[in-house]
Structures are given as structure tokens and as C-alpha cells.
Amino acid sequence: MKSLQALLVMLVMLVGSYSYAEESIRIDGSTTVLPIAQKAAEDFNKKNPNIKVSVTGSGSGNGIKALMDGTTDVATSSREAKEKEVADAKAKGIDMTPFIVAYDGIVPVVHPSMKIDKITMEQLRDIYNGKIKSWKEIGGPDRPITSVSRDTSSGTYEVWEEKVMKKDRVRPDALLVASNGQAIQTVAQNPFAIGYVGIGYLDKSVKSLLVNDVKDSPDTVRNGTWPIARGLYMYTKGKPSGNIAKYIEFVMSKEGQDIVNSVKFVSLK
């Protein structure tokens, strides 16, 4: 009888732990996608109070690694997974399934007092590779340019590297920051700095620049005329099911896409 009681206790514990795992969703990755994932989690929790969604932002590459390691259920990324990441996942028996949940434009920003309103892709590249060192070279004051860049683990940096730098290396004296918020803060405090952030992070503390005479906007990002546009991703292990599928479906729904717009990113439609 005692052994039967012990077995029943073990079964109850196993069922309880299984239920807890099923009622939890862990999300980790891009700091750019973080506002979307957090707001979506809040609204999803209101509709599904029995499902706990935790959201952290350790960077796109770290989120994808966490998905492979099994320490997150959904990886958010501000770039497409690299070939090596896909191969490493497959080596572990994991097929990562991508979902584009929003669009983003990476926007160059300067201090509001800077007397420059537009820039070209070539000028951006030459500022960040060190060929252009003074604002005077592009019509600004005779002062050195402080370049603010994201660190190499950032998906935003990798898109900037691909679309702007064209394999050039970022100048070694660039100030490296860990998030969009830090980039905004650094530029807002330095009248001679330039940085770049996701469109959803723009505020009045900085001034966005036209690029190749194109203004950043949801329409120019969505139709591809903004030259530094990208998709924002959520990755799952294989085809999602259960609560994970439910969360992804919520983000992709009209309500979820309204959330994308509410946090100033660009909805799919």
C-alpha cells in the first residue's frame, strides 16, 4: 500500500511539473524586438491568465543560442538567422522555424542642434569606416564626428554592417553601446555624435536624417524604399504547437499587429 501511495505522489508531481512547463513561455533575444514581445506578452497574459510569459533581451545571437540550448522557447531576432546558426541547430536535431512579425527601419540619428538634415549611404559608410572624420566634410561644423555603433552581438549592428558598411570595418574609435536606448542617450548628450537605431526608438531627443533623400516612415520601410529596412523575427524549434503556437498566432493577428504599430514599429500590412 505504501509503495502505491508513493507511486501516486510521484505521478502527481510529474503531472504538476509537466503542467507548469506547458503553462510557461520563455522568450529571449533581440533588444530591438523587446518592446513588441513585452507588450504582446502583457496583452496575451490578460487573455490567458494561466499562461506565464517571461521576456528578456540578451541580443539576437544570444537568443538564437538560447533556443538551441533549450533555455528559451522563442528566440527573437532583428536579423535572419545566419547559415552557421542554422547548421549548428541542425547538428543538434533542431529545425528553427522563422516568423517575420514586423518590419523595422534602421535610422541614422544626430543631435537636434546639428545643422544637417540628410545623408547618403556612401557618406554613412565613410563616416563609420573612418574616411570622413569631420562634420565639415559633409556640410556641417568643423568638428570631429563621434561615431556611435552597436556591439557585434547585436542584430542591428549586423544589418548595418551588411547594408551600410558593405564589408568595411567600423572605425576602431567608435563608441560601442549595447542597446537602441543607449545609442539614443549617447547621441542626445553629444552635439557632434551620430548613431543608428530602430525606427521604434526614435524620440525628440535626437534628429533622424533622410538617407538618399528618403524619409523614414512606415510606408517607406514597408515598400522597401527606405534603404536600411529589415524584418523582425521570432524563431521556434520546428513548427510551434500548444501555447507557443498560440502566442505566435496572437502576435501575427490583427490585435498583435496593432501592438507592433503602438510601439512604433512597422506592421506587416
Secondary structure, 3 states (H helix, E strand, C coil): CHHHHHHHHHHHHHHHHHHHHHCEEEEEECCCCHHHHHHHHHHHHHHCCCCEEEEECCCHHHHHHHHHHCCCCEEEECCCCCHHHHHHHHHCCCCEEEEEEEEEEEEEEECCCCCCCEECHHHHHHHHHCCCCEHHHHCCCCCECEEEEECCCCHHHHHHHHHHHCCCCCCCCCEEECCHHHHHHHHHCCCCEEEEEEHHHCCCCCEECEECCECCCHHHHHCCCCCCEEEEEEEEECCCCHHHHHHHHHHHCHHHHHHHHHCCCECCC
